Amino acid sequence: MKKTIGVFLILIGSCLAFIMKVGPAKETAWMFIYGIWPLILIAGILLITGLVLYNRNR
């Protein structure tokens, strides 16, 4: 169960990183209200916790 949660966190973090790389579109403009730094922090936290959960329960 923890392994699948880790995979989902990794996927969500990767999607956020991809959205940051592509930039704001009409559908994702609300994510960039406070700038790009909150997205970087959220994506980093999700990726790191997902990787830790996945690696510990391999």
N, C-alpha and C positions, 0 to 999 in steps of 0.2 A: 504494500500500500504506500509506504513512504517512497519507494522507488518511483512509482507512477506520479506521485505528487511532485517529486524532483524533476521528472521529465516535463510535466506540465509547466512548472516554474521556469525551466530552461526555455521552453517554447514561447512562453509569454514574454520573457526577457528578450529573447531574440527578435520577436515581432516588434517590441518597443524600440530596440536598437535599429531595426530596419526602417521603421517609421521615422526615426530621427535622421537617418541617412538620406532618405528620400526627400524629406522636408514636409512642410505643412501643405496639405491638400484641402479641398473644401470640406471633406468628411472628417479630417483629423485636425482641423485648425483649433478646436477647443483644447487640445492637448498642449498647445504652445502658448497658452495665455500668459504663463509666468516665465516663459523663456525655455531654453533647452536644458538647463542644469537640473531641474527636477526630474525630467525624463531620463537623464543620464544616471542620476542617483537611483531612481526606481528600477531602471533596467539592470544596473549593476547589482543592486541588492537582490533582485529576483534571480539573476544568473548565478550569483555566488551561493545563495542558499539552495538553489536547485542543484548545483553541482555538488555541494556538500551532502545533501540528502541522497543524491544518486550514488555518490562514491561510497558513502558509509553503508549503504544497504545493497551493495552489489553482490 
